[in-house]
Amino acid sequence: MHVVVRYMERPIEIQVRTALQHVWAELSEKLSDLVDPSIKYGGGRKELTEILLSISNTGAIVEGLERKLEGMKDRGRGDGEIAELVKSVLETKADLAEMLRDMIGDAHIWMDV
């Protein structure tokens, strides 16, 4: 989400992201810098755009599931079971973020693909 605020009569754009969205954005920026600037705008090689879209969709699913489970937990439904599911989703989210960080470190391999 982008929010534009005014400070001292100047517009300032603020991007609001989850931590997972931020790591995904770092990966797309890195690939854009190394491989093709149009990647930032949905362009570039089909393989890369499909991978970035797939990762984005996966992150959205994981974070959506996290929100739904947290809501169920907050309403006291299936206390212990829901808490375990939330823990599992958080671990999955952390694993996905770590995978993205690894991909950022190895982004140079996409230059020759």
N, C-alpha and C positions, 0 to 999 in steps of 0.2 A: 504494500500500500504506500502511496506517495501522498504526503501532506505538504502543502505550501503555506508557510506562515510569513508574516512580515516582521522584520526586525529593523528598527531604525529606518523605516520606510523602504526597505529592500526586501524583495521576495527571497525566501530561503526554502529549498526543497528538502524535506526529511523523508527518508525511506524507513518504513517500519517493517521489520522482518523478524521471523523466528530465528533461532540459532541455526537450525537446519537449512532454512531458506538462505541464510547468509553464506554458509559454506557452499551451497549450490551456486550462488551468485559469484563467489570467488572462483569456482571452477570454470564457469562460463566466461568470466573475465579473462582468466588465464588462457583458455583456449582461444578466445578472441584475440588476445595479444600475440600468441604464438602461431596460430594457424590461419585465422581469417577474421578480420574485424566484423564481418557481417553476421557472425555467430550470435552476437549480442542482440540482433534484431530478427532472429529466426532464420537467417540465411546460412550460407556455408554448406559444407559437405553433408549430404543426407545422413551418413552414418553418425556423425557427431550430433546433428540436431535431433535425431531419433534417440540417441543415448541420453542427451540432456533432457528431452521431453519425458522419457521413461523414468529417469531419476526424479524429475520434478513431480510426476504423477505419483510415484511411490512415496515420496516425502509427504505429499498432500494426504494420501490414504493413511499413512502412519499417524500424522498429526491429527487428522480427523477422528481416527479411532481413539487416540489419546483423549481428545476433548469429550467424546461421547462417554468413555469409561469414567473419566473424572466426574462428569455430570451424574452418572449413575452412582458413583461412590459418594458424592456429596448428598445425594438423596437417600443414602443408607440402604441401597439395594445390594444384596449379596456381598456384604462387607468384605470378608476375607478373600473370596474368590475374585471379586472385582479388583481389590488391591493387588492381588497376584498378577492379574491380567495387565493392570496399569504398569506394574514393575517390568513385566515382559515387554510391553510396548516401548517403555523408556529405554530398555536395553537394546531393542531393535533400532530405535532412533539413534542411539549413541553409536551403534555399529555402522549404520548408514552414514553418519557424519564422519566417522573415522575412515570409511571407504572413500568418501569424497576428498578428505584431506590427503589420502594416499594418491588419489587420481591427480590432485593438484601438483603433488610432488613429482609425479611421473608424466605430467602433461606433455613434455617434449616428445614422447613417443608418437603422439598424434600428428606431428609435423610431417612424418614420412608415410602416413597411412593414406 
